[in-house]
Amino acid sequence: RRNFLKHYWKPLVGTSLIWLLFDIVEYGLKQNDAAIFSADKNGPYRWVILTIFLTRLLSIPSLAAAPWLLKQMASKQVQMLGFVGCIVANAVLAIGYYSLHDNKFLFGALYIVQLSFQSLPGVTTMAIPAEIYPSAVRGTGASISAASGKIGATLGSFFFTMLKDEGEIQTIFWVVTGTSTAALLLTLATTPLYNGATIDLAEELAEEGKTAKAVQMLYSGPQEDSSNTTEEEESETESSDPEGCQ
């Protein structure tokens, strides 16, 4: 474990802090969205409950799209896309909060957009720690990251509720914009750009005790799948054999 922490500190800091920042947003918003939608205190409360239900329902397609995107793009790119969407949507909500809140349809639509983009890092913050660490210490790396997320959930629930009680709903969106920006920068700086072949090669090096080289491989970018290369070489060899040679 000491060897793991010595060499894998960079991805561990990244997955831990990014999960912490994400859970600040996720738990902080979802615990206080009733107050966000009823800030003007107009209309019956049942419409607030219905609005929250609809925002959750309409964000479900993004949850279904996240696994599909992970097959089309690298996990790092999906995570960056999610945080960029959160930054843009919440910045708009923060800047135009008072004018937008009077337009229930537009405000609700923007809130659904930011919830939908949240779904992407909601998947990747769990997927990346479960993939990038060597199998011998994968549980340790994922557990440390998950524990950091729970700290973020506690902080988000407490401070967002405090802001809600003080009537600073607009400030909540500014905080979400800031935390999403910090998470995006951490993703750029600490999250490796990898594919399945990269993970396999890094795992082989870690099993041989070459932990430092395993980390270098992890950050070396997507690698070519060796099995595909072997199949191509075999097919080329077969096609180049003379017809008479059996």
C-alpha positions, -999 to +999 in steps of 0.1 A: +000+000+000+029+024+007+043+016-027+008+022-042+004+056-025+040+066-035+034+061-072-004+064-076-008+096-055-017+117-086-047+096-099-057+090-063-058+127-055-078+133-087-104+106-082-109+115-045-112+153-049-133+150-081-158+126-063-158+150-033-166+180-055-193+161-074-211+149-043-211+184-029-231+194-060-253+163-062-264+160-026-264+197-020-288+204-049-310+174-045-316+180-008-326+216-014-343+216-048-378+219-033-367+253-018-351+262-052-384+257-070-405+273-043-383+303-036-410+328-047-435+310-023-463+314-049-487+286-058-496+254-040-467+232-028-480+203-048-468+220-079-433+221-065-434+184-058-447+178-093-420+199-108-393+180-089-408+147-100-408+158-136-372+171-135-361+137-122-381+119-148-369+139-177-332+135-167-335+097-169-325+095-206-291+110-197-285+082-172-292+058-201-269+077-224-240+078-200-230+041-204-234+044-242-211+074-243-185+055-223-183+030-252-179+058-277-155+081-258-128+079-232-140+081-196-120+113-191-137+129-221-172+119-208-164+134-174-151+166-189-183+169-211-205+165-180-186+192-160-186+216-189-223+212-193-228+218-155-207+249-156-226+264-185-261+256-173-255+267-137-237+299-148-268+308-168-290+300-138-268+320-115-265+351-138-302+352-148-317+337-116-342+364-108-355+368-143-354+331-152-372+321-120-403+339-131-404+318-163-413+284-148-408+265-181-374+280-190-361+277-154-372+241-152-357+233-186-323+247-176-325+228-143-331+196-162-302+203-185-278+207-156-292+176-140-287+157-172-251+168-175-246+158-138-255+123-148-222+119-168-197+125-140-222+107-117-212+076-137-175+083-144-166+093-108-175+057-099-162+040-130-128+056-132-116+045-097-129+010-104-107+008-135-074+026-133-058+011-101-040-023-101-062-052-091-042-058-059-051-024-045-081-015-066-105-018-036-083+006-016-082+032-043-119+030-050-127+030-013-106+061-006-123+079-035-158+068-024-151+080+012-141+114-001-174+115-019-193+110+013-174+139+029-185+160-001-221+148+004-220+159+040-204+193+031-229+199+003-259+190+023-248+213+052-236+244+033-263+243+006-290+240+033-274+270+052-275+290+020-311+280+014-321+291+050-305+325+044-324+329+011-292+328-010-306+305-037-287+324-065-255+318-045-261+280-047-259+281-084-227+301-082-212+275-059-222+247-082-205+266-111-174+270-090-172+234-078-178+221-114-150+243-127-127+230-100-137+194-109-131+201-146-096+214-139-088+184-117-100+161-145-077+178-170-047+177-146-051+143-129-074+119-148-056+097-173-068+094-209-069+056-213-086+027-230-089-010-222-055-018-237-039+009-215-054-006-184-043-042-194-007-031-200-005-011-168-019-041-149+008-063-163+035-039-152+020-036-117+019-074-114+056-075-122+063-051-094+070-022-118+046+002-102+063+034-115+062+021-150+026+011-146+017+047-137+036+059-167+017+035-189-016+047-174-008+083-185+006+073-219-028+076-236-049+050-254-029+020-266-034-003-295-051-036-286-024-063-289-049-090-297-062-071-327-026-065-338-018-102-336-049-111-356-040-086-383-004-100-385-017-135-388-041-126-415-013-107-434+010-138-430-017-161-444-024-138-473+013-135-482+019-173-483+023-188-518-007-207-530+013-239-535+026-239-499+002-260-478 
